[in-house]
Amino acid sequence: MALKVKLTKSFAGSSEDQLATIRSLGLKKFGDERLLQDTPANRGMVNKVRHLVTSETVQGDAPKTTRRKPRHIRARDAARARQASKA
């Protein structure tokens, strides 16, 4: 099961905690749509900003998010790999 969330109203004038909730749902601008895992945490966030978003439960699984290393760590690892290949 997955949760399909779409930002349907403008978040101008919303409080800071509502803006943070919208950002944590992965919605950046008006009309954005995300497919999230159906967890109690995500449902709670949707409930908090339910006046700004529409949500529906859909069949199937949400795509798994992969964690990326920070840019400076990736650059450091690439530099070390280049240094090792020279030696």
N, C-alpha and C positions, 0 to 999 in steps of 0.2 A: 504494500500500500504506500502511496505517496500523497503528498499534499501540494496542490497547485495553487500558488499565491500570486496575485496580480495587484499592483499598486494602481488603484482606480481614482483616487482623489489626491489633490495636491497636499503636501505636508508642510506648506508654508504656514507659519504661526503655531506649529506644534511645539510641545515642550521638548526639552533636551532628552528626557528618557524615551519619549516616543521616537525621536529622530534616531537615537541609538538603536532602538528596537528595529526600526525600518532598515538601518544599515546592516544590522546583524542578520536580518532575513535575506540580505543580498540584493535588496531593491535599491537602485540608485536614482532613477528618474521616473517620471510619470509614465505609466504604461508598461513598466518592466514586469516580467513574469518569471517566476522561478519554480522549479520542481524540487521540493524538499522531502526529506524522510518524515514519515508521520510519527513523531515522538511527542511525548507530553510537553517537552520544553518548547518545541516549535509551535505546538497548538497554543500554549500559553502566550507566546510572543504574538501570534496572529490574533488572539483574543484581545490583547492589550491595544492593538491598533486596528480593530475590526471595523471602525468607522472610515478607515482610509484604504483598506484592502478588500478584495474578494478572495475567497478560498473555496476549494472543492477537493474532495477526496477522489483520487483516480487510481485505477488498477495499474499494477506494475511497480517497479522499484525506482527510486530516485537515483540519479547517477552518484557514484561515490566520489567524494572530493579527495584529491591528493594533496598532501602537504608539500610545499616547496621550501627549499632552504632560502634564507635571506640572500639578497644580492651580493653582499660583501663576503659571505661564506662561499657562495658559488664562484666568485672571482678568485678568492684565495685558493680554493681547491683546483681551479683551472691553472693558476700560476704555478702551483706545486707540481701539477701533472706535466706542464711544459718544462719545468726545471728538471724533473726526473727523466724526461725523455732526452734532454740534452746530455745528461751525464752518462 
